[in-house]
């Protein structure tokens, strides 16, 4: 299904606008034995709270094009995250300093009673950077305060980052194919003895980009961005029954198959496609289990 609608306006671009097994016979292993953790399959979701969800929405900029349609993305994703029992905090059009300060402040909070963390950023972007209202910052600034020992209360918990922004200036023209057959119609971890062990600093981090590295990312000024709208739809329909990576594969499928650019006055930009990119360092399976409802908190710069 291709979402092409004259009345909805032309699509726009978010441009400028992230060990090997121990060998008991090795010298290192014999001198520095590694404590092996109990290999639970599921992330612990028995905490009191689901966790904090930060939503950074950038529509207006000091020197770049306005991102029409991002307010719909913001409202839709906040509604979905609220329904999944997150403590949703919304930030509109922050400058670079306030974005970085906010991330630092939240990393210093106590997340001991939370299952996870979510950060959603919607803005202009280029390869390796995202834009705030006044200036750009490196994309890894989003998670550097939450990985490793930077945020002890989130160690061993999933930290999820969703980034709606361009990552370059290439267009995805898509490829045509003929399906071989018609397309179809439309835990709890047990408490065990505490064992001190080591995990990689970047473990339990997941970053999902709206597009592959080097490519443009698309947004419709009335319908919202392809990626965020696909994410909202997938979470709304399946968020409480499917595991996280299955959900995100569904987001990629929706973005890839249900959307195509509509820019009839510019052949170079018309009928383009887009595929999200998932970078996962998760070590377990995660489900959005039922929680007590949280409250939406709006922060104004």
N, C-alpha and C positions, 0 to 999 in steps of 0.2 A: 504494500500500500504506500503510495507516494503522497505526501502531504503538500500539495500545490494548490494554493488558493489566492486568486487575485485580490480578493477583498481583505485578505490578511496581511497584505503588503509583501514586499520583496524581502528575501532573506539577507542577513547581514553577517559580516565577519567580525570576530573578536580579535582584531589585529591592532597593534600599537595601543596604533591604537594599542633517580635515585637507584669449614674444617673437615676436614676429613675425619673419618672414624678413627677413634683412638686405637692404637695397636699395642697390645700388652707386651709385645716383644721389643718395642722401641725403647730407646734410652729415655726419651721425654716422658713416655707413659709410666715407666717404672719409677722415675724420680718424682713425677708430679701427677699422681693419680687423679682422675676427674670423677667427682661424685655424679652418678647418673640419676637424673630425676625420674619420677614415675611418669610414664608417657601417656598422660590422659589424652583422649581424642578430642574433647570438647572444651572450649573456654568456659570458665565459671560464670554463670549468669544468675547466681543466687544472691548477688549483692542487693542492698536496699534500693539503689538507684540504677537506672540505665546508664546515665552519665550526661556530661555536658555536650551540647552541639552548638558550635560557633558557626554563624552564617554571615560571611562578609559579602555584601552586595554593593557593587560599584556601578552606578548609572551615570553619574556626572563627574567630569574630569576638568582639570584646569586648562589643559591644552590638547585634549583628544576628543574624538566623536562621542556623543551621548550613546549609551547602550540601551536603546528603547527595547522594552520587552523583558528586561531583567527584573522588574518589579513583580511580574507574574511568576517568574522563576522563584523569586524570593518567597512570595506568599505560598506558592504550592509546596516548595520543599519544607518550609517551616511547618505547614499543616501536617505533612507526612511525618516529619520527625517528632512532632508533638504527639501524633497518634501512636508512634512507636515508643512513647514514654520518655523522651529526652527532655532535659532542661535546656530549652532552646534560647539562645541569646543572639539577637540580630544587630548587625552593625552596618549602617548605610554610609557609603561615600567617605570612609575614613582616609586620612592621609597616611603616608608611609610610616611615620613615626608612631601613630596611634595603632596601626595594624600590628606592628612589631611589639609595641608595649602591651597590647591586649593579649597576644599570644604568650608573652613572658609572664604576665600576671596570672593567667589561667593555669600555666604550667606550675606555678607556685602554690596553687590550691591543693587541698587534700582530696584526692580521688579514691581513697581507700574503699569507700562504700559504693563505688561505681563499677559497672561492667566494662565500660569502654569509653572512647572519646571519638567524636566526629567533628571535622572541620570542613565547611563548604565555602569555596571561594568562587565568585563569579565576576569576571573582569576582562579587560583587554590583556593580551599577553604576547610574548615573543618566546623564542627558544630559550628555556632556562630561567625566564623571569615572568613575573606577574606585576600588573600596575595597580597602585593605589591611586587616590585622587590626584596626587601631585607628582608622584615619582614611582619608579619601578623598584622591585626588590627580588632577590633570588628566590626561586620557588622552594628550595630546601629550607628557607627561613621558616616556612610554615610548620615543619615538624622537628626542627633541630632542638627545640626546648622540651620535647616530649619523649625523645628516645634515650636509650641507655640510662645512665644515672641522673640525667637532667630532671626527670620527674619520677622520683622513686615510687609514688603511689600508683603509677600506671605501668610499672614493670610487670610483664607477663600478661598484660591486657591489650586487646586490639585497639589500635589507634588508626582511624580511617580518615583519609583526606580526599575530597572530591573537588576537582579543579576544572571549571568551565572557563577556558581561555585558549586563544590561539597559541601554537607552539612553533610557528614558522610561516612560510609564505607559499607553500606548495598546495595545489588543488588535487583532490582525489577524484579522478574522472570515473572511477568505477570500472567494472568489467561485466560484460553480459554473459549469461550462462543459461542453459536450458535444464531445469531440474529433471532428474531421472523419473520422478513421480510427483504427483500433485502435492502441493503443500497442505498440511492439515489445517482444519479450521481452528478459526480461532476458538541441656543435660546437666545434667547436674554432675559435677565432679565430686567424688566422695572425699571426705576429709581424712587425710592420712598424716602420718608423722612428718613433721617439718624437716626438710633436708635442704641444706644450703648447696646450691650448684650454680654454674655459670651458663648464661645464654648470650648470644650475640647482641651487641648494642642495638642493631637495627631490626631485631626480631619483633614480630607482632605489629609491624607497620604495613599498612596498605594504602597505596596512592592510586586513584583512578583519575586519569586525565580524559577530558572530553574528546581528545583527538590524538593521533599518533604523532610522535616527535617529528617536527619539521613541517607540519601541515596546519592549514587554517581550521578554525572551529566556527560552526554556523549558529546563527540565532535569528529567529523571526521576530520583528518588532511588535507583533501582537500575540503570537502563540508562545513566545519564549524560545529558549535555546533547545536544540534537538536533544542534547545530552541530559540536561536537567529535567526536561519533560519526560524523557524515556526513563530516567531514574525514578521520578515521582510515580509514574504509572506502574512500573515494576514493583516498587515498594508497596504501593497501595493495594495491588492485586495479590501479591505473593509474599510480602514482607514478613508475615507472621507464620508462614508455613515452610519456607525454603531457607536453606543455609546461605550465608553471605555470598560466597563465591558463585553459587548457582544463580543467585539473584543478579549479581553483576554481569554474569554471562548473558542473562536475559536482557539487561540494559544494553549491552553491546549489540545483541541481536536486533532489538527494537531500533536502535539508532542506525544500524547498517541497512536494514531492510525497509523501514517504514518512512524514511525521510530522504528527500532529494531537493537540492536547491532550486529555487524558482526566481531567476533573474533574466527575464526574456529580452531585456534590452542590451544584455552583455553576454554574448555567446561564450566568452572565456570563463564566466562564472556560473553559467546556467547548467542545470542537470548534474551538479557535483554531488559527491557522496562523502560520508564521514564514518570513521570507526574509532571508538574509544580505545584507550590503552590502560590495562590493569597491571600495576607493579605490586606484587604481593610477597610480603615476607611473613605472612601469617603462619603459625605453627600448629594451629588447631582449627576445628570447625566451629563456626559461630552462628547462633540463632538469636533472633530478637524475641526472646521469651516474654511472657506477660509480666507487666510491672504495674505499680501504682502510678496513676496519671500525674505528670509534672506540670509545670507552669511556664508559659512563654514569657521571657524577659526581653524587653527591647532596650538596647543601649543606644544613646544618641551622642555623637561626637560633639 
